[in-house]
Amino acid sequence: MIQVLLLCGSVRKGSSNEAMLRLVQEVAEEPFSTVFYEGLGDLPHFNPDLDADPLPEPVAGLRRAIAEADAVLVCTPEYAGTLPGSFKNLLDWTVGGTEICDKPTGWINAANPGRGEGAVETLRMVLQYTGAAIVEDACVRIAIADPDARERISAALTALRNAGADTAGV
């Protein structure tokens, strides 16, 4: 099985980003399994002084979830032209670890056309900084109402799988 960690950039229950990732869970079938990360709201504010052993448990849990995953898929809203602060905080906690380095990573932009570009630009920049292996074919704009959403999600998951095989030398 290929485990895909789903990171939602919204803390709002029932957000369109959460709904998109729940749709990913519905679409994912063998060889995929998905894990929906639920701890965004529990992470402490990033503080380099705390980025040492022992890590705060919510941070250790995040890093464990990333380490256990074969790939990462993000769906985040845009807030004030960039990533929401809580999600940027999550990403800041990944910088000090090595778990996301070379990890096949993609995202779904679920925003309406013409929106969400600032979040995507920032997400790309931060993920590059962390060393994540951005899989271009797994970085897509998909509206939940898109009649081809399931097929497009499946294609993004396949791109993550193929990238993982490439990085594993398979």
N, C-alpha and C positions, 0 to 999 in steps of 0.2 A: 504493500500500500504506500501511496505517496501522500504524506500528511501536509496539508496546506493550512497555515495559520491565517485566519481572517482578522484583520485589524480595522475596526470601525473608528473613524475620526470624530464621531459625534457621541456625546454623552446623553443626548436626548433619546428616550425610549420611543421606539416606533418611527425614528427618522427615516427618510428615504435611503440614507446610506446603510442603516441597519437592515432595512427591507431588502436592499440589493444583495447584501451579504447573506441574508437568510435565503434568498433565491439561489445564490451560489451553492449553499448547502443542499438545497433541493436538487439542483442540477448535477452536483458532483456524485458520480457513481464510480465503481471500481474502474481504475486502480486508485481513485482518490478517496481520502477521508479528510474532513475539515474539522478544525477546532476554532471556535469563535472566542476570541479573547474578550473577557468580560471585565478586566481590571482597570480600564482607562481612568475612571473616576477615583480609584484608590491610590494612584501613584502620588508620591510626595512631589513637591516642587523640586525640580532638578537643582542639586547643590553639589559641586565637585567635592566638597568635604565629605559627603555621604557616599560618594562613588568609590567605596573601598570595602573590603571584607570586614565584618559581615555587612552585606548590602541590606537595606530595608527590605522586608519580606515582599512587598508588592513589586519592587524592582527585581528581586531575585526570581519571582514568579514570572515576570515578563521575559526576562532573559532565558529562563528555563523553557518557556513556551516557544521562543524563537529558536533556541538550540535544538529542540525536539522536532521542529518542523523541517520538512524538506524544501518548502517554498513559502513565501509570504504574499498575500493579496490584500491590498488596502482599498478602502472606499471611504473617502473623507469629504466633508463639505468644505466650502470656502467661507471664511468669515473675515470681513473687513479686508478683502483682497488677498488673503493668504490662508495658511492653515489655522484652524482653531488653536488657541493657546494650549489647551489640554492635550491635543494630539502632538503638537510641536514638543511639548514636555515629554511625552512618551518617546518620541524620536531622540530627544536629547539624552535620555537614559540609555539608548542603544549605542551612543558614540563611545562610551568608555568600555564597552564589552566587545567581544569578537564574534558573537553569535550570528550577527547578520552579515558579516563579511562573506562575500562570494555566494550568498544565499539567493537563489532565483527569486526575484521580487517583481511584482506588477501591481497595477491599480486599475480600478474602474472608476471613471468619473461619471457619476449619476446625475450631475447637474444639467439643467436645460442648456441647449446650445447657446454659446456666448457667455456662459457663466462657468465658474470653477477653474478658469485658466490660471489664476494667481495661485490657487492651492496646488495645482499640478506642477507649476514651475518651482514652487518652494519645495514640494515633496521630492521632485527629481533632484534638486540641489542637495537637500539634506541626505537623501538616500545615497547619492554619489559620495558624499562626504563620509558616510558610515561604511562604505565599501560594499554595499549590497550590489548584487548582480542584476541590474535592471534589464528585464526581458521586454523589449519593445513591443513584441506581438501580444504581450499580456497587459499592455497599457492602453486601455480602450475607453471610449465614451459610450455608455449604454444607458438609455432611459429604461426605467422599469416597465413602462408601457410599450416599449419596442417589441413588435411582434417576433423579432428574431433574437430577443434577449437571451433565451436559453441556448441557442446555437452559438451565439457570440461569447457567452460565458464559457461554454464547453471549449471553444477554440482558445480562449485565454488560458484555461486550465491546461490544455494540451501543450500550449507554448511553454508554460512553467515546467511541465513534466519533461519536455524535450530539452529545455535549458538545463534542468537538473541532470539529465543523462549526459549532456555535453560536458558539464563541469565535473561529473564523476568519471569521465573517460569511458563511458559505456558506448 
